[in-house]
Amino acid sequence: MRYIQIEPAGKLQGVIQVPGSKNSSLALLAASCLADDIVTLEGVPYNEDVRVIKQIGKEIGLKLTRHGDGRIELDPRYIHSAVIDPGRASSYRASYYFAGALLAKFGQVTIGYPGGDNFGSRPIDQHIKVFQAMGAKVVFQEEGYRVEAAELHGADIYFDTITCGATINAMLAAVRAKGRTHLYHAAVDPEVVDTAAFLSQLGAKIVGAGTGRIRIDGVPYLNGGYHTVIPDRLIAGTFLMSAGITGGQVTVDQVIPEHLGSCIAKLKEIGLTIETTDSRITAYGADTIKPARIRASMYPGFATDLQQPMTALLVMAKGKSVVTESVFPDRFNHIPQLRRMGADIELRKETATIRGGRPLQGNWVHATDVRAGACLLLAGLAAEGTTRITGVEHLERGYADVIGSFRSLGAQLSFMEQAAEAGFDSHIG
């Protein structure tokens, strides 16, 4: 059994370069299937999700080559299949992008249900609504679903709820459909804008990305091209919080501060000092963390993906904090784990009430998703004694090098392996 072991290390200090956005990269890698020539992406983090996509590409004929400087080259010209292995599709959430990317080219896509995070179901009803509105038939099977369309046509699509994934998937399906598509109540996340910018560079006709209304005029052909992925605002936010929870000073470099507006505002509200430049943010820890109210919502609100690490930070605040999750109400699997470390948190439906100020104690805890893992890692940095986190495969899905990144700031953590039968631990990284 692999786990991360964290020892107390005091204040984190230093500068960390933020990698490319994981969430944006997953959309861009699938979107490359739409092109008719070679595509090069710069800044894609080579984490476990990307390795799964490489395997999917190998099986369907999408050639993915990673160069020494980190660039990823994708050649979609020899894709011969639109059948995605259900097991691979179910290993990460964003596998549904392959449906939107391959449907116009092949007229039929078979794919497994999305997986990856264990905090409740991620519904795909809005994705299905998109495909059906554009003339596709969706057939549900035990291990996945099949989308069929002899020809996709433009449509007016009104989302019932704001959803980043379905907005992106709709753009992927619409760029090579016949006619004009309008997306209403569309998500405005930076990842939506990044995907639209990439597709536009290849020759797609997209107007309005970043607003609630997007217009796409279908084209018959997309060129190859070169694109740099936007920085990962979620990883950046977590590193800024690490300064707060340890009382240190952390600078995130190569970031877009505007993407972190709501996060920065909350960090200032609870007492951190934040300095920004065009591409850098520095967070200075405070002697006293103040309690606060957090409501996770869609962008530009406070990101649901930062709700969990922020909860760890608020455990340090003396007084009552309230965290409400309006995007994924079941995203609270980290709460029982924080309680194991001594946190006083009451959970009722979609709201967690934190009575902070009690010292955390190191313990065995388990990560059920990427951001829960980040939460527990931050808690371990502030805890007295040794913290051991299992479920490390989730952190590896979101971070290319979580150990090296935090070590560079002074954290004392390592990958370990417990040989259960022999009853001893061995250091592995």
DRENDO-1510 file (C-alpha; in Angstrom, 1 decimal, always signed):
<recs>
REC; n; res; u; v; w
REC; 1; MET; +0.0; +0.0; +0.0 .
REC; 2; ARG; +1.4; +3.4; -1.1 .
REC; 3; TYR; +0.9; +6.5; +1.0 .
REC; 4; ILE; +2.4; +9.9; +1.6 .
REC; 5; GLN; +4.1; +10.6; +4.9 .
REC; 6; ILE; +4.2; +14.2; +6.1 .
REC; 7; GLU; +6.4; +15.4; +9.0 .
REC; 8; PRO; +6.2; +18.9; +10.6 .
REC; 9; ALA; +8.4; +21.3; +8.8 .
REC; 10; GLY; +7.4; +24.8; +9.9 .
REC; 11; LYS; +6.8; +27.6; +7.5 .
REC; 12; LEU; +6.8; +27.0; +3.8 .
REC; 13; GLN; +9.0; +29.5; +1.8 .
REC; 14; GLY; +9.8; +29.9; -1.8 .
REC; 15; VAL; +8.7; +30.3; -5.4 .
REC; 16; ILE; +6.8; +27.6; -7.3 .
REC; 17; GLN; +6.1; +27.6; -11.1 .
REC; 18; VAL; +2.5; +26.7; -11.7 .
REC; 19; PRO; +2.0; +23.9; -14.3 .
REC; 20; GLY; -0.6; +24.0; -17.1 .
REC; 21; SER; -4.2; +23.5; -16.2 .
REC; 22; LYS; -5.1; +19.9; -15.7 .
REC; 23; ASN; -8.8; +20.5; -16.5 .
REC; 24; SER; -8.0; +22.5; -19.6 .
REC; 25; SER; -5.5; +20.0; -20.8 .
REC; 26; LEU; -8.0; +17.1; -20.6 .
REC; 27; ALA; -10.3; +19.1; -22.9 .
REC; 28; LEU; -7.6; +20.2; -25.3 .
REC; 29; LEU; -6.1; +16.7; -25.7 .
REC; 30; ALA; -9.5; +15.3; -26.7 .
REC; 31; ALA; -10.2; +18.3; -28.9 .
REC; 32; SER; -7.1; +17.6; -30.9 .
REC; 33; CYS; -9.0; +14.6; -32.4 .
REC; 34; LEU; -11.0; +17.2; -34.4 .
REC; 35; ALA; -8.0; +18.5; -36.3 .
REC; 36; ASP; -6.9; +17.3; -39.7 .
REC; 37; ASP; -3.2; +17.9; -39.1 .
REC; 38; ILE; -0.6; +17.7; -36.3 .
REC; 39; VAL; -1.3; +19.7; -33.1 .
REC; 40; THR; +1.3; +20.7; -30.5 .
REC; 41; LEU; +0.4; +21.6; -27.0 .
REC; 42; GLU; +2.7; +23.3; -24.5 .
REC; 43; GLY; +2.3; +23.2; -20.8 .
REC; 44; VAL; +0.3; +20.0; -20.4 .
REC; 45; PRO; +1.1; +18.4; -17.0 .
REC; 46; TYR; +2.1; +14.8; -17.4 .
REC; 47; ASN; +0.0; +13.4; -14.7 .
REC; 48; GLU; -1.9; +10.1; -14.5 .
REC; 49; ASP; -4.9; +11.3; -16.4 .
REC; 50; VAL; -2.7; +12.3; -19.3 .
REC; 51; ARG; -1.1; +8.9; -19.3 .
REC; 52; VAL; -4.5; +7.3; -19.6 .
REC; 53; ILE; -5.3; +9.6; -22.5 .
REC; 54; LYS; -2.1; +8.5; -24.2 .
REC; 55; GLN; -3.2; +4.8; -23.9 .
REC; 56; ILE; -6.7; +5.7; -25.3 .
REC; 57; GLY; -5.0; +7.5; -28.2 .
REC; 58; LYS; -2.8; +4.4; -28.9 .
REC; 59; GLU; -5.9; +2.2; -29.1 .
REC; 60; ILE; -7.9; +4.5; -31.4 .
REC; 61; GLY; -5.0; +5.7; -33.6 .
REC; 62; LEU; -4.3; +9.1; -32.1 .
REC; 63; LYS; -0.5; +9.3; -31.8 .
REC; 64; LEU; +0.7; +11.2; -28.8 .
REC; 65; THR; +4.4; +12.1; -28.5 .
REC; 66; ARG; +5.9; +13.8; -25.4 .
REC; 67; HIS; +9.1; +15.7; -26.1 .
REC; 68; GLY; +11.9; +16.4; -23.7 .
REC; 69; ASP; +11.0; +20.0; -23.3 .
REC; 70; GLY; +7.4; +19.1; -22.1 .
REC; 71; ARG; +5.6; +19.7; -25.4 .
REC; 72; ILE; +3.1; +17.1; -26.5 .
REC; 73; GLU; +2.6; +16.5; -30.2 .
REC; 74; LEU; -0.7; +14.9; -31.3 .
REC; 75; ASP; -1.3; +13.4; -34.8 .
REC; 76; PRO; -5.0; +12.7; -35.3 .
REC; 77; ARG; -4.7; +11.9; -39.0 .
REC; 78; TYR; -4.7; +8.1; -38.5 .
REC; 79; ILE; -7.5; +7.8; -36.0 .
REC; 80; HIS; -9.3; +4.6; -37.1 .
REC; 81; SER; -11.7; +4.0; -34.2 .
REC; 82; ALA; -14.2; +5.8; -32.0 .
REC; 83; VAL; -14.6; +3.1; -29.5 .
REC; 84; ILE; -13.1; +4.1; -26.1 .
REC; 85; ASP; -12.3; +1.3; -23.7 .
REC; 86; PRO; -14.9; +1.5; -20.9 .
REC; 87; GLY; -12.2; +0.8; -18.2 .
REC; 88; ARG; -10.0; +3.6; -19.3 .
REC; 89; ALA; -12.9; +6.0; -19.7 .
REC; 90; SER; -14.1; +5.2; -16.2 .
REC; 91; SER; -10.7; +6.0; -14.7 .
REC; 92; TYR; -11.1; +9.7; -15.1 .
REC; 93; ARG; -13.9; +12.3; -15.3 .
REC; 94; ALA; -13.2; +14.1; -18.5 .
REC; 95; SER; -13.3; +11.1; -20.8 .
REC; 96; TYR; -16.7; +12.4; -22.1 .
REC; 97; TYR; -14.9; +14.9; -24.2 .
REC; 98; PHE; -14.0; +12.2; -26.7 .
REC; 99; ALA; -17.7; +11.8; -27.5 .
REC; 100; GLY; -17.9; +15.4; -28.6 .
REC; 101; ALA; -14.6; +15.4; -30.4 .
REC; 102; LEU; -15.1; +12.1; -32.4 .
REC; 103; LEU; -18.8; +12.2; -33.2 .
REC; 104; ALA; -18.6; +14.6; -36.2 .
REC; 105; LYS; -15.8; +12.6; -37.8 .
REC; 106; PHE; -17.1; +9.1; -37.2 .
REC; 107; GLY; -20.8; +9.4; -36.8 .
REC; 108; GLN; -20.7; +7.0; -33.9 .
REC; 109; VAL; -18.8; +7.0; -30.6 .
REC; 110; THR; -18.9; +4.3; -27.9 .
REC; 111; ILE; -17.5; +5.3; -24.5 .
REC; 112; GLY; -17.6; +4.3; -20.8 .
REC; 113; TYR; -19.2; +6.4; -18.1 .
REC; 114; PRO; -16.9; +9.0; -16.6 .
REC; 115; GLY; -15.1; +8.3; -13.4 .
REC; 116; GLY; -12.1; +9.4; -11.4 .
REC; 117; ASP; -13.4; +11.2; -8.3 .
REC; 118; ASN; -15.3; +9.5; -5.5 .
REC; 119; PHE; -17.5; +12.2; -4.0 .
REC; 120; GLY; -20.8; +11.5; -5.7 .
REC; 121; SER; -22.0; +11.2; -9.3 .
REC; 122; ARG; -21.0; +13.6; -11.9 .
REC; 123; PRO; -24.1; +13.7; -14.1 .
REC; 124; ILE; -23.8; +13.8; -17.9 .
REC; 125; ASP; -27.4; +14.7; -18.6 .
REC; 126; GLN; -26.5; +18.1; -20.0 .
REC; 127; HIS; -24.0; +16.4; -22.3 .
REC; 128; ILE; -26.7; +14.0; -23.6 .
REC; 129; LYS; -29.0; +17.0; -24.1 .
REC; 130; VAL; -26.4; +18.6; -26.3 .
REC; 131; PHE; -26.0; +15.6; -28.5 .
REC; 132; GLN; -29.7; +15.0; -28.9 .
REC; 133; ALA; -30.4; +18.6; -29.7 .
REC; 134; MET; -27.8; +18.4; -32.5 .
REC; 135; GLY; -29.5; +15.3; -34.0 .
REC; 136; ALA; -27.7; +12.4; -32.3 .
REC; 137; LYS; -29.2; +9.3; -30.8 .
REC; 138; VAL; -27.9; +8.2; -27.4 .
REC; 139; VAL; -28.0; +4.5; -26.4 .
REC; 140; PHE; -27.3; +3.6; -22.8 .
REC; 141; GLN; -25.5; +0.3; -22.1 .
REC; 142; GLU; -24.3; -1.3; -18.9 .
REC; 143; GLU; -20.7; -0.2; -19.1 .
REC; 144; GLY; -21.2; +3.0; -21.1 .
REC; 145; TYR; -23.1; +4.7; -23.8 .
REC; 146; ARG; -23.1; +5.0; -27.6 .
REC; 147; VAL; -23.8; +8.3; -29.5 .
REC; 148; GLU; -24.8; +8.0; -33.1 .
REC; 149; ALA; -25.4; +10.7; -35.7 .
REC; 150; ALA; -25.3; +10.4; -39.5 .
REC; 151; GLU; -24.9; +14.2; -39.5 .
REC; 152; LEU; -24.7; +16.7; -36.7 .
REC; 153; HIS; -26.5; +20.0; -37.2 .
REC; 154; GLY; -26.4; +23.3; -35.4 .
REC; 155; ALA; -29.0; +24.0; -32.7 .
REC; 156; ASP; -30.1; +26.4; -30.0 .
REC; 157; ILE; -29.1; +24.8; -26.7 .
REC; 158; TYR; -30.3; +26.1; -23.3 .
REC; 159; PHE; -28.4; +24.5; -20.5 .
REC; 160; ASP; -30.5; +23.7; -17.4 .
REC; 161; THR; -27.6; +24.4; -15.1 .
REC; 162; ILE; -24.2; +26.1; -15.7 .
REC; 163; THR; -21.7; +23.3; -16.5 .
REC; 164; CYS; -18.2; +23.8; -17.7 .
REC; 165; GLY; -17.8; +20.2; -19.0 .
REC; 166; ALA; -21.0; +20.2; -21.1 .
REC; 167; THR; -20.2; +23.7; -22.4 .
REC; 168; ILE; -16.9; +22.5; -23.7 .
REC; 169; ASN; -18.4; +19.3; -25.0 .
REC; 170; ALA; -21.0; +21.3; -26.9 .
REC; 171; MET; -18.3; +23.4; -28.5 .
REC; 172; LEU; -16.4; +20.3; -29.6 .
REC; 173; ALA; -19.5; +18.8; -31.2 .
REC; 174; ALA; -20.6; +22.0; -32.8 .
REC; 175; VAL; -17.4; +23.1; -34.5 .
REC; 176; ARG; -17.7; +20.5; -37.3 .
REC; 177; ALA; -21.5; +20.3; -37.3 .
REC; 178; LYS; -23.5; +21.8; -40.2 .
REC; 179; GLY; -24.9; +25.2; -39.5 .
REC; 180; ARG; -24.9; +27.5; -36.5 .
REC; 181; THR; -25.1; +26.5; -32.8 .
REC; 182; HIS; -26.0; +28.9; -30.0 .
REC; 183; LEU; -25.2; +27.9; -26.4 .
REC; 184; TYR; -27.2; +29.8; -23.7 .
REC; 185; HIS; -26.5; +29.8; -20.0 .
REC; 186; ALA; -23.0; +28.6; -20.9 .
REC; 187; ALA; -20.2; +28.4; -18.4 .
REC; 188; VAL; -17.6; +31.2; -18.4 .
REC; 189; ASP; -14.7; +29.3; -16.8 .
REC; 190; PRO; -11.1; +30.1; -18.1 .
REC; 191; GLU; -11.0; +26.5; -19.3 .
REC; 192; VAL; -13.9; +27.2; -21.6 .
REC; 193; VAL; -12.2; +30.2; -23.0 .
REC; 194; ASP; -8.9; +28.3; -23.4 .
REC; 195; THR; -10.6; +25.5; -25.3 .
REC; 196; ALA; -12.4; +28.0; -27.6 .
REC; 197; ALA; -9.1; +29.8; -28.2 .
REC; 198; PHE; -7.4; +26.6; -29.2 .
REC; 199; LEU; -10.2; +25.6; -31.6 .
REC; 200; SER; -10.3; +29.0; -33.1 .
REC; 201; GLN; -6.6; +28.8; -33.8 .
REC; 202; LEU; -7.3; +25.6; -35.7 .
REC; 203; GLY; -9.9; +27.4; -37.8 .
REC; 204; ALA; -13.1; +27.0; -35.8 .
REC; 205; LYS; -15.6; +29.9; -35.8 .
REC; 206; ILE; -16.5; +30.6; -32.1 .
REC; 207; VAL; -17.7; +33.9; -30.7 .
REC; 208; GLY; -18.6; +34.7; -27.1 .
REC; 209; ALA; -16.6; +32.2; -25.1 .
REC; 210; GLY; -16.3; +33.6; -21.6 .
REC; 211; THR; -19.8; +34.9; -21.7 .
REC; 212; GLY; -23.1; +33.2; -21.0 .
REC; 213; ARG; -23.9; +33.0; -24.8 .
REC; 214; ILE; -21.6; +31.3; -27.3 .
REC; 215; ARG; -22.1; +31.1; -31.0 .
REC; 216; ILE; -20.4; +28.4; -33.1 .
REC; 217; ASP; -20.6; +28.2; -36.9 .
REC; 218; GLY; -19.6; +24.7; -38.1 .
REC; 219; VAL; -16.7; +24.2; -40.5 .
REC; 220; PRO; -15.8; +21.2; -42.6 .
REC; 221; TYR; -12.1; +21.2; -41.8 .
REC; 222; LEU; -9.7; +22.1; -39.0 .
REC; 223; ASN; -6.0; +22.8; -39.4 .
REC; 224; GLY; -3.2; +21.7; -37.1 .
REC; 225; GLY; -1.6; +24.2; -34.8 .
REC; 226; TYR; +0.3; +25.2; -31.7 .
REC; 227; HIS; -1.2; +26.2; -28.3 .
REC; 228; THR; +0.0; +26.9; -24.8 .
REC; 229; VAL; -2.3; +25.7; -22.0 .
REC; 230; ILE; -3.4; +28.2; -19.4 .
REC; 231; PRO; -1.9; +27.9; -15.9 .
REC; 232; ASP; -3.6; +25.7; -13.3 .
REC; 233; ARG; -5.5; +28.2; -11.1 .
REC; 234; LEU; -6.6; +25.4; -8.8 .
REC; 235; ILE; -3.0; +24.2; -8.0 .
REC; 236; ALA; -2.0; +27.9; -7.7 .
REC; 237; GLY; -4.7; +28.5; -5.1 .
REC; 238; THR; -3.7; +25.4; -3.1 .
REC; 239; PHE; -0.1; +26.6; -2.9 .
REC; 240; LEU; -1.2; +30.1; -1.8 .
REC; 241; MET; -3.2; +28.4; +1.0 .
REC; 242; SER; -0.1; +26.4; +2.0 .
REC; 243; ALA; +1.4; +29.8; +3.0 .
REC; 244; GLY; -1.6; +30.5; +5.1 .
REC; 245; ILE; -1.7; +27.2; +6.9 .
REC; 246; THR; +2.0; +27.2; +7.8 .
REC; 247; GLY; +2.4; +30.9; +8.3 .
REC; 248; GLY; +5.0; +31.1; +5.5 .
REC; 249; GLN; +5.5; +33.0; +2.3 .
REC; 250; VAL; +4.8; +31.3; -1.0 .
REC; 251; THR; +5.0; +32.8; -4.5 .
REC; 252; VAL; +3.2; +31.2; -7.4 .
REC; 253; ASP; +4.8; +32.1; -10.8 .
REC; 254; GLN; +3.5; +31.9; -14.3 .
REC; 255; VAL; -0.1; +32.3; -13.3 .
REC; 256; ILE; -3.0; +34.5; -14.4 .
REC; 257; PRO; -4.1; +36.4; -11.2 .
REC; 258; GLU; -7.5; +37.3; -12.7 .
REC; 259; HIS; -8.4; +33.6; -12.8 .
REC; 260; LEU; -8.0; +33.5; -9.0 .
REC; 261; GLY; -10.0; +36.6; -8.1 .
REC; 262; SER; -12.5; +35.0; -5.7 .
REC; 263; CYS; -9.8; +32.9; -4.0 .
REC; 264; ILE; -7.5; +35.9; -3.5 .
REC; 265; ALA; -10.4; +37.9; -2.1 .
REC; 266; LYS; -11.2; +35.2; +0.5 .
REC; 267; LEU; -7.5; +34.7; +1.5 .
REC; 268; LYS; -7.3; +38.5; +2.1 .
REC; 269; GLU; -10.6; +38.3; +4.1 .
REC; 270; ILE; -9.2; +35.7; +6.5 .
REC; 271; GLY; -6.0; +37.6; +7.1 .
REC; 272; LEU; -3.4; +36.7; +4.5 .
REC; 273; THR; -1.5; +39.4; +2.7 .
REC; 274; ILE; -1.5; +39.0; -1.0 .
REC; 275; GLU; +0.7; +40.7; -3.6 .
REC; 276; THR; +0.1; +40.3; -7.3 .
REC; 277; THR; +1.9; +41.2; -10.5 .
REC; 278; ASP; +1.0; +40.4; -14.1 .
REC; 279; SER; +2.1; +36.8; -13.7 .
REC; 280; ARG; +2.9; +36.2; -10.0 .
REC; 281; ILE; +1.0; +36.0; -6.8 .
REC; 282; THR; +2.7; +36.0; -3.4 .
REC; 283; ALA; +0.8; +35.0; -0.2 .
REC; 284; TYR; +2.1; +35.9; +3.3 .
REC; 285; GLY; +0.8; +33.9; +6.2 .
REC; 286; ALA; -0.8; +35.7; +9.1 .
REC; 287; ASP; -0.3; +35.4; +12.9 .
REC; 288; THR; -4.1; +34.9; +13.2 .
REC; 289; ILE; -6.4; +33.3; +10.6 .
REC; 290; LYS; -9.9; +34.7; +10.7 .
REC; 291; PRO; -13.1; +32.6; +10.3 .
REC; 292; ALA; -15.1; +33.1; +7.2 .
REC; 293; ARG; -18.1; +32.0; +5.1 .
REC; 294; ILE; -17.4; +30.2; +1.9 .
REC; 295; ARG; -19.9; +29.3; -0.8 .
REC; 296; ALA; -18.5; +27.1; -3.6 .
REC; 297; SER; -20.1; +28.0; -6.9 .
REC; 298; MET; -19.4; +28.2; -10.6 .
REC; 299; TYR; -16.8; +30.6; -11.9 .
REC; 300; PRO; -16.3; +33.4; -11.2 .
REC; 301; GLY; -17.5; +32.4; -7.8 .
REC; 302; PHE; -15.3; +30.5; -5.3 .
REC; 303; ALA; -14.2; +27.3; -7.1 .
REC; 304; THR; -15.6; +24.0; -5.8 .
REC; 305; ASP; -12.1; +22.5; -6.4 .
REC; 306; LEU; -10.7; +24.9; -3.8 .
REC; 307; GLN; -13.4; +24.3; -1.3 .
REC; 308; GLN; -11.6; +21.3; +0.2 .
REC; 309; PRO; -8.2; +22.8; +0.7 .
REC; 310; MET; -9.8; +26.0; +2.0 .
REC; 311; THR; -11.6; +23.9; +4.6 .
REC; 312; ALA; -8.2; +22.8; +6.0 .
REC; 313; LEU; -7.1; +26.4; +6.2 .
REC; 314; LEU; -10.3; +27.4; +8.0 .
REC; 315; VAL; -9.7; +24.7; +10.6 .
REC; 316; MET; -6.9; +26.9; +11.8 .
REC; 317; ALA; -9.1; +29.9; +12.3 .
REC; 318; LYS; -10.4; +30.6; +15.8 .
REC; 319; GLY; -14.2; +30.9; +15.7 .
REC; 320; LYS; -16.9; +29.5; +13.5 .
REC; 321; SER; -16.6; +29.2; +9.7 .
REC; 322; VAL; -19.3; +27.9; +7.4 .
REC; 323; VAL; -18.5; +26.2; +4.0 .
REC; 324; THR; -21.4; +25.6; +1.6 .
REC; 325; GLU; -21.0; +23.4; -1.5 .
REC; 326; SER; -23.6; +24.4; -4.2 .
REC; 327; VAL; -21.9; +22.6; -7.1 .
REC; 328; PHE; -21.3; +19.1; -5.8 .
REC; 329; PRO; -23.2; +18.8; -2.5 .
REC; 330; ASP; -21.6; +15.4; -1.7 .
REC; 331; ARG; -18.1; +16.8; -2.0 .
REC; 332; PHE; -17.3; +16.4; +1.7 .
REC; 333; ASN; -15.5; +13.1; +2.0 .
REC; 334; HIS; -12.6; +15.0; +3.4 .
REC; 335; ILE; -14.6; +16.0; +6.5 .
REC; 336; PRO; -14.4; +12.6; +8.4 .
REC; 337; GLN; -10.7; +12.5; +7.6 .
REC; 338; LEU; -10.1; +16.0; +9.1 .
REC; 339; ARG; -12.1; +14.9; +12.2 .
REC; 340; ARG; -9.6; +12.0; +12.5 .
REC; 341; MET; -6.9; +14.7; +12.9 .
REC; 342; GLY; -8.9; +16.5; +15.6 .
REC; 343; ALA; -10.9; +19.0; +13.6 .
REC; 344; ASP; -14.3; +20.0; +15.0 .
REC; 345; ILE; -16.6; +20.0; +12.0 .
REC; 346; GLU; -20.3; +19.4; +11.8 .
REC; 347; LEU; -21.8; +18.5; +8.4 .
REC; 348; ARG; -25.4; +18.9; +7.5 .
REC; 349; LYS; -26.4; +18.3; +3.9 .
REC; 350; GLU; -24.4; +20.7; +1.7 .
REC; 351; THR; -23.0; +22.8; +4.6 .
REC; 352; ALA; -20.0; +22.2; +6.9 .
REC; 353; THR; -19.7; +24.2; +10.1 .
REC; 354; ILE; -16.1; +24.5; +11.4 .
REC; 355; ARG; -15.3; +25.4; +14.9 .
REC; 356; GLY; -11.6; +26.2; +14.4 .
REC; 357; GLY; -8.6; +26.8; +16.5 .
REC; 358; ARG; -8.0; +23.3; +17.8 .
REC; 359; PRO; -4.6; +21.9; +17.0 .
REC; 360; LEU; -4.5; +19.1; +14.5 .
REC; 361; GLN; -2.8; +15.8; +15.3 .
REC; 362; GLY; -1.2; +13.6; +12.7 .
REC; 363; ASN; -3.0; +10.4; +11.8 .
REC; 364; TRP; -3.8; +7.9; +9.0 .
REC; 365; VAL; -6.2; +9.6; +6.6 .
REC; 366; HIS; -7.6; +8.7; +3.1 .
REC; 367; ALA; -8.0; +10.8; +0.0 .
REC; 368; THR; -11.0; +10.1; -2.1 .
REC; 369; ASP; -10.3; +12.6; -4.9 .
REC; 370; VAL; -7.7; +15.0; -6.0 .
REC; 371; ARG; -8.8; +18.1; -4.0 .
REC; 372; ALA; -9.5; +16.0; -0.9 .
REC; 373; GLY; -5.9; +14.8; -1.1 .
REC; 374; ALA; -4.7; +18.5; -1.4 .
REC; 375; CYS; -6.9; +19.3; +1.7 .
REC; 376; LEU; -5.3; +16.5; +3.8 .
REC; 377; LEU; -1.8; +17.4; +2.6 .
REC; 378; LEU; -2.3; +20.9; +3.8 .
REC; 379; ALA; -3.7; +19.7; +7.1 .
REC; 380; GLY; -0.7; +17.4; +7.5 .
REC; 381; LEU; +1.6; +20.4; +7.0 .
REC; 382; ALA; +0.0; +22.1; +10.0 .
REC; 383; ALA; -0.5; +19.0; +12.2 .
REC; 384; GLU; +1.5; +17.9; +15.2 .
REC; 385; GLY; +3.2; +14.6; +14.6 .
REC; 386; THR; +3.2; +12.4; +11.5 .
REC; 387; THR; +0.4; +12.3; +9.0 .
REC; 388; ARG; +0.0; +9.5; +6.5 .
REC; 389; ILE; -2.3; +9.8; +3.5 .
REC; 390; THR; -3.6; +6.9; +1.5 .
REC; 391; GLY; -5.4; +7.1; -1.8 .
REC; 392; VAL; -2.4; +8.8; -3.3 .
REC; 393; GLU; -3.5; +7.7; -6.8 .
REC; 394; HIS; -5.9; +10.6; -6.7 .
REC; 395; LEU; -3.2; +13.2; -6.0 .
REC; 396; GLU; -1.2; +11.7; -8.9 .
REC; 397; ARG; -4.1; +12.4; -11.2 .
REC; 398; GLY; -3.9; +16.1; -10.4 .
REC; 399; TYR; -0.2; +16.7; -9.8 .
REC; 400; ALA; +2.7; +15.6; -12.0 .
REC; 401; ASP; +5.1; +15.8; -9.0 .
REC; 402; VAL; +3.3; +16.6; -5.8 .
REC; 403; ILE; +6.2; +15.5; -3.6 .
REC; 404; GLY; +8.8; +17.5; -5.5 .
REC; 405; SER; +6.6; +20.6; -5.6 .
REC; 406; PHE; +6.0; +20.8; -1.9 .
REC; 407; ARG; +9.5; +19.7; -1.0 .
REC; 408; SER; +10.8; +22.7; -3.0 .
REC; 409; LEU; +9.0; +24.9; -0.5 .
REC; 410; GLY; +10.5; +23.2; +2.5 .
REC; 411; ALA; +7.8; +20.6; +3.3 .
REC; 412; GLN; +9.0; +17.2; +4.6 .
REC; 413; LEU; +7.0; +14.6; +2.8 .
REC; 414; SER; +7.7; +11.4; +1.0 .
REC; 415; PHE; +6.0; +8.5; -0.8 .
REC; 416; MET; +6.1; +5.4; +1.3 .
REC; 417; GLU; +5.0; +1.8; +0.9 .
REC; 418; GLN; +3.7; -0.4; +3.5 .
REC; 419; ALA; +4.4; -4.1; +3.1 .
REC; 420; ALA; +1.3; -5.4; +4.9 .
REC; 421; GLU; +2.3; -9.0; +5.2 .
REC; 422; ALA; +5.8; -8.2; +6.5 .
REC; 423; GLY; +4.5; -5.4; +8.7 .
REC; 424; PHE; +7.0; -2.7; +7.9 .
REC; 425; ASP; +7.2; +0.5; +5.9 .
REC; 426; SER; +9.7; +1.3; +3.2 .
REC; 427; HIS; +10.7; +4.7; +1.8 .
REC; 428; ILE; +10.1; +4.9; -2.0 .
REC; 429; GLY; +10.4; +8.6; -2.9 .
</recs>
